[in-house]
């Protein structure tokens, strides 16, 4: 069963990117809120502090995974000729993963310039 889910032509890939993005979003802002409540960095540090570095690493790792999944699905779509169901699923999966990677970068970029706990 898990082996079938791993195939880039499985229908789960049409929503997997958005699910991974939403999990990242909850972890990013949930972690930020908890860290600001328990151990906030000082305001004098500005945007360069341990919390922003951690959030940036999480963002870059998530974006990397989503881009890798985009590439996998896109390559799988190229293997199919004509208009097959597998090709369509792989193309939609690549689009969803790519869109989610872009959204993660756009939403995560403020950690490079803004202090975390204002």
C-alpha positions as CSV (number, residue, x, y, z in Angstrom):
1,X,0.0,0.0,0.0
2,X,2.7,2.5,0.9
3,X,4.7,1.6,-2.2
4,X,1.7,2.6,-4.3
5,X,1.4,5.9,-2.5
6,X,5.1,6.7,-3.3
7,X,4.5,6.6,-7.1
8,X,4.3,10.1,-8.5
9,X,1.2,9.1,-10.5
10,X,-0.8,8.3,-7.4
11,X,-3.8,10.6,-6.9
12,X,-2.5,11.5,-3.4
13,X,0.0,13.8,-5.0
14,X,-2.7,16.1,-6.2
15,X,-3.2,17.3,-2.6
16,X,0.0,16.2,-0.8
17,X,1.9,19.4,-1.6
18,X,-0.9,21.5,0.0
19,X,-1.0,19.2,3.0
20,X,2.7,19.5,3.5
21,X,2.5,23.3,3.1
22,X,-0.3,23.5,5.7
23,X,1.7,21.3,8.2
24,X,4.7,23.6,7.7
25,X,2.6,26.7,8.2
26,X,1.2,25.4,11.5
27,X,4.7,24.3,12.7
28,X,6.2,27.7,11.6
29,X,3.7,30.0,13.3
30,X,2.9,27.6,16.2
31,X,6.6,27.2,16.9
32,X,7.1,31.0,16.7
33,X,4.3,31.7,19.1
34,X,5.5,29.1,21.7
35,X,9.1,30.2,21.4
36,X,8.1,33.9,21.8
37,X,6.1,33.0,24.9
38,X,8.8,30.8,26.6
39,X,12.2,32.0,25.4
40,X,11.9,35.1,23.3
41,X,15.1,36.5,21.8
42,X,16.0,40.1,22.7
43,X,14.7,42.9,20.5
44,X,18.3,44.3,20.2
45,X,19.2,41.3,18.1
46,X,16.7,42.3,15.5
47,X,16.1,39.7,12.8
48,X,19.4,37.9,13.3
49,X,18.7,35.5,16.1
50,X,18.4,31.8,16.8
51,X,14.6,31.7,16.4
52,X,14.6,33.3,12.9
53,X,17.5,31.0,11.9
54,X,15.5,28.0,13.0
55,X,12.4,29.1,11.2
56,X,14.4,29.9,8.0
57,X,16.0,26.4,8.1
58,X,12.5,24.8,8.5
59,X,11.3,26.9,5.5
60,X,14.2,26.0,3.3
61,X,13.9,22.3,4.2
62,X,10.2,22.3,3.4
63,X,10.7,24.2,0.2
64,X,13.4,21.7,-0.8
65,X,11.2,18.7,-0.2
66,X,8.3,20.3,-2.2
67,X,10.6,21.2,-5.1
68,X,12.0,17.7,-5.2
69,X,8.4,16.3,-5.3
70,X,7.6,18.8,-8.1
71,X,10.5,17.5,-10.1
72,X,9.6,13.8,-9.5
73,X,6.0,14.4,-10.6
74,X,7.0,16.4,-13.6
75,X,9.5,13.8,-14.8
76,X,6.9,11.1,-14.3
77,X,4.4,13.1,-16.5
78,X,6.9,13.3,-19.3
79,X,7.1,9.5,-19.5
80,X,3.5,9.1,-20.6
81,X,2.4,9.7,-24.1
82,X,-0.8,11.4,-25.1
83,X,-3.4,12.3,-22.6
84,X,-3.5,9.5,-20.0
85,X,-4.9,9.6,-16.5
86,X,-1.4,9.0,-15.0
87,X,0.0,11.9,-17.0
88,X,-2.7,14.2,-15.8
89,X,-2.3,13.2,-12.2
90,X,1.5,13.7,-12.3
91,X,1.1,17.1,-13.9
92,X,-1.5,18.2,-11.4
93,X,0.7,16.8,-8.6
94,X,3.7,18.7,-10.0
95,X,1.7,21.9,-10.1
96,X,0.4,21.5,-6.6
97,X,3.9,20.8,-5.2
98,X,5.4,23.7,-7.1
99,X,2.6,26.1,-6.0
100,X,3.1,24.9,-2.4
101,X,6.9,25.4,-2.6
102,X,6.4,29.0,-3.9
103,X,3.9,29.7,-1.1
104,X,6.3,28.4,1.5
105,X,9.1,30.7,0.3
106,X,6.8,33.8,0.1
107,X,5.3,33.2,3.5
108,X,8.7,32.3,5.1
109,X,10.8,35.2,3.7
110,X,9.8,37.7,6.4
111,X,11.9,35.7,8.9
112,X,15.0,37.1,7.1
113,X,14.1,40.7,7.8
114,X,11.7,41.1,10.7
115,X,12.3,40.5,14.4
116,X,10.2,37.5,15.5
117,X,8.6,38.6,18.7
118,X,7.2,42.1,18.4
